[in-house]
Amino acid sequence: MSLSSLPMTGNNGARQKLLGYLAILLSILVLFVPVFYDLFTTVWNNDTQSHGPIVLGIGIWFFYFKTKQILEKPQAFKPSPILGWFLILIGASIYIVGYSQSVYIFSILSLVLILCGVICLLFGLQIAYKYWFALFFFIFLMPWPASVIDILTQPMKIAVSYAADHLLYALDYPIARSGVILQIGQYKLLVADACAGLNSLFTLEAIGLLYINVINHQAFWRNVLLAVLIVPVSFTSNVLRVCTLALITYHMGDEAGQGFLHNFSGMVLFLTALILIIVIDSVIQKIAEKFNIKSLLSQD
């Protein structure tokens, strides 16, 4: 069934689209601008959760990207009011608890449920399904409790410290390691959560999954393989960032290592990860073509 076969066509159909997307936008503005303001001024204002604004920006762009894709083709609107109102009410209940108690995990979860409910209410379950990854992507915004972050990041920080220590030692730099503390020359560097923690892993995983979804390879196992390889890509990028900061500190002093170049190295981290993902994807394509591995060949 195409859009032209529905009773609501022409100007009425365009008006429904416009009103629908305005309703989605207003739901974000009215309910969630205060939530994001609180996140910007509290949770996201520290190193351990600093990935939040990056993920938010990417998520908004991808939502726009997916909307543009959907509007390029005629769509059949089959509103699902019962499911839509159910999701909205559940989301609103979670929102009230999350916002009143500053439990931001609940607030972000309510955003996903309310957006999904509004889409189902106005456009139907079929359209909502097309937004599944855009909605799922907002899960990466959830700020996890510090206790959970400490437990999950400690092994990664130790592994990154170990790899950076051995890499710089192999390059003849005077470096030693004690746990997650690196001493290079007269400087001591603490490998913190921001440099090798859950926040960077979440952000890199989000960027990698975004790349997979935008490229949209039709080969299922290729997408699975890329998703799995994002973890070692994240590890490698974190090692390179720590090595870069160590070298900046060693050659230019502690002030340079903790100043603008420290923050700039974070952008280099994400750029490096994205380049590595693209390179790995290209290598997989070459290998699949050479050995005719159909499960890895892209059919798009």
C-alpha positions in Angstrom: 0.0 0.0 0.0 1.4 3.4 -0.9 0.7 6.8 0.5 -1.3 7.7 -2.6 -3.8 4.9 -1.9 -4.7 6.4 1.5 -7.6 8.7 2.0 -5.3 11.3 3.5 -3.2 12.6 0.6 -1.9 15.8 -0.9 -1.9 18.9 1.3 -3.6 17.0 4.1 -0.9 14.3 4.1 1.9 17.0 4.1 0.1 18.8 6.9 -0.1 15.6 9.0 3.7 15.0 8.5 4.5 18.6 9.5 2.2 18.5 12.6 3.6 15.1 13.5 7.2 16.2 13.5 6.3 19.4 15.3 4.7 17.4 18.0 7.8 15.2 18.3 10.0 18.3 18.5 7.8 20.0 21.1 7.8 16.9 23.2 11.6 17.1 23.4 11.6 20.8 24.1 9.0 20.9 26.8 10.0 17.7 28.7 13.7 17.2 28.0 15.4 20.6 27.6 15.4 20.9 31.5 16.8 17.4 31.7 19.6 18.1 29.3 20.3 21.4 31.0 20.8 19.6 34.3 23.1 17.0 32.6 25.2 19.7 31.0 25.7 21.6 34.2 26.2 18.5 36.5 26.9 15.0 35.2 28.3 15.9 31.8 30.5 18.6 33.4 33.1 16.0 34.6 35.6 13.8 32.8 33.9 10.5 33.5 30.7 11.5 31.7 32.0 14.0 29.2 31.0 11.8 26.3 27.4 12.7 26.8 27.3 15.9 24.6 29.1 14.1 21.8 26.6 11.3 21.8 23.7 13.7 22.0 24.9 15.7 19.0 25.4 12.5 17.0 22.0 11.1 18.1 20.2 14.3 17.0 22.0 14.3 13.6 21.1 10.6 13.1 17.5 11.2 14.0 17.4 14.0 11.3 19.3 11.7 8.9 16.7 8.9 9.4 13.8 11.3 9.1 15.1 12.6 5.8 15.5 9.0 4.5 11.9 8.1 5.4 10.5 11.2 3.8 12.2 10.5 0.5 9.8 7.6 -0.1 6.0 7.5 0.0 4.9 6.1 3.4 1.7 4.5 4.5 0.5 6.0 7.8 -1.2 3.4 10.1 -1.4 5.1 13.5 -1.3 2.8 16.5 -3.0 5.0 19.2 -3.3 2.2 21.8 0.3 1.3 21.7 1.4 4.9 21.3 -0.5 6.1 24.4 0.6 3.1 26.4 4.3 3.9 25.6 3.8 7.6 26.3 2.1 7.0 29.7 4.8 4.5 30.7 7.5 7.0 29.6 5.8 9.9 31.4 5.6 7.9 34.6 9.3 7.0 34.4 10.1 10.7 33.5 8.3 12.0 36.6 10.3 9.6 38.9 13.6 10.2 37.0 13.4 14.0 36.8 12.0 14.6 40.4 14.7 12.3 41.9 17.5 13.3 39.4 17.9 9.7 38.3 19.0 10.5 34.8 19.1 6.9 33.6 15.3 6.9 34.0 15.0 10.3 32.3 16.9 9.1 29.2 14.8 5.9 29.2 11.6 8.0 29.3 12.9 10.0 26.3 13.2 6.8 24.2 9.7 5.5 25.3 8.0 8.9 24.8 9.5 9.4 21.3 8.6 5.9 20.3 5.1 6.4 21.6 4.6 9.7 19.7 5.8 8.1 16.5 3.4 5.1 17.0 0.6 7.5 17.8 1.0 9.7 14.8 2.5 7.4 12.1 2.2 3.8 13.3 4.3 0.9 14.4 5.8 0.4 10.9 7.3 3.9 10.9 8.5 3.5 14.5 10.3 0.4 13.5 12.3 2.3 10.9 13.5 4.6 13.8 14.6 1.7 16.0 18.3 2.4 15.8 17.8 6.2 16.2 15.9 5.5 19.4 18.3 2.8 20.6 21.2 5.3 20.0 19.9 7.5 22.9 20.6 4.6 25.3 24.3 5.7 25.1 23.3 9.0 26.8 22.6 7.2 30.0 25.0 8.3 32.8 26.0 5.3 34.8 26.6 5.4 38.6 30.2 6.1 39.6 30.5 2.7 41.4 29.5 0.9 38.2 32.0 2.9 36.2 34.8 2.2 38.6 34.2 -1.6 38.5 33.9 -1.7 34.7 36.8 0.7 33.9 39.5 -0.6 36.1 40.5 -3.6 34.0 40.5 -1.5 30.8 42.6 1.2 32.5 45.2 -1.3 33.6 45.3 -2.9 30.1 45.7 0.5 28.4 48.4 1.5 30.9 50.2 -1.8 30.3 50.1 -1.4 26.5 51.2 2.2 26.6 54.0 1.5 28.9 55.4 -1.3 26.7 54.9 0.7 23.5 56.8 3.7 24.7 59.5 1.5 26.3 60.0 -0.2 22.9 60.5 3.3 21.5 63.3 3.9 24.0 61.4 6.4 26.2 62.3 6.4 30.0 58.9 5.1 31.2 57.8 2.9 34.1 54.4 1.8 35.3 52.7 1.2 38.7 49.1 0.1 38.3 47.4 2.8 36.3 50.2 5.4 37.0 52.8 6.0 34.3 56.1 7.8 35.0 57.8 9.1 32.0 61.0 11.1 32.7 60.2 13.4 35.8 56.5 13.3 35.2 53.8 11.0 36.6 50.6 10.5 34.7 47.4 8.9 36.0 45.5 7.0 33.4 42.0 8.3 34.4 38.5 7.2 33.3 38.4 10.0 30.7 41.5 8.6 28.9 40.7 4.9 29.1 37.3 4.4 30.6 33.8 3.4 30.0 32.9 6.8 28.6 35.3 6.6 25.7 34.2 2.9 25.1 30.6 4.0 25.0 31.3 6.9 22.6 33.4 4.8 20.3 30.9 2.0 20.3 28.2 4.5 19.5 30.2 6.0 16.6 31.0 2.5 15.3 27.3 1.4 15.4 26.3 4.6 13.8 28.8 3.9 10.9 27.4 0.4 10.5 23.9 1.7 10.4 24.6 4.6 8.0 26.6 2.4 5.6 23.9 -0.3 6.0 25.7 -3.3 4.6 23.2 -6.0 3.6 25.7 -8.8 4.8 24.5 -9.6 8.3 27.7 -11.2 9.5 29.8 -8.3 8.2 27.8 -6.0 10.5 28.2 -8.3 13.4 31.9 -8.6 12.8 32.3 -4.8 12.6 30.3 -4.4 15.8 32.6 -6.9 17.7 35.8 -5.3 16.3 34.7 -1.9 17.7 35.9 -3.0 21.2 39.6 -3.6 20.1 39.4 -0.5 18.0 38.4 1.4 21.1 41.2 -0.1 23.1 43.8 0.7 20.4 42.5 4.3 20.2 42.8 4.7 23.9 46.3 3.4 23.9 47.3 5.9 21.2 45.7 8.7 23.2 47.6 7.8 26.4 50.8 7.6 24.5 50.2 10.9 22.8 49.5 12.6 26.1 52.6 11.0 27.7 54.8 12.3 24.8 53.2 15.8 25.0 53.9 15.9 28.7 57.5 14.5 28.3 58.5 16.9 25.5 56.4 20.0 26.3 55.8 19.9 30.1 52.9 19.1 32.4 51.0 22.3 31.6 50.8 21.4 27.9 49.7 17.8 28.7 46.8 19.0 30.9 45.7 22.0 28.9 44.2 22.4 25.4 46.2 19.6 23.9 44.7 17.2 26.5 41.2 18.0 25.3 42.3 18.1 21.7 43.6 14.5 22.0 40.1 13.4 22.8 38.9 14.5 19.4 42.0 12.8 17.9 40.9 9.6 19.7 37.4 9.6 18.1 38.9 10.5 14.7 41.4 7.7 15.0 38.7 5.2 15.9 36.5 6.2 13.0 39.4 5.9 10.5 40.3 2.5 12.0 36.7 1.3 11.6 36.6 2.4 7.9 40.0 0.8 7.3 38.9 -2.5 8.9 35.6 -2.4 6.9 37.7 -1.9 3.7 40.0 -4.8 4.6 37.0 -7.1 5.3 35.6 -6.2 1.8 38.9 -7.0 0.1 39.3 -10.3 2.0 35.7 -11.3 1.2 36.1 -10.5 -2.5 39.4 -12.4 -2.7 38.1 -15.6 -1.0 34.5 -15.1 -2.2 33.1 -15.1 1.3 29.5 -14.4 0.5 28.4 -13.9 4.1 30.8 -10.9 4.3 30.2 -9.4 0.9 28.1 -6.3 0.8 25.2 -6.6 -1.6 24.2 -2.9 -1.5 
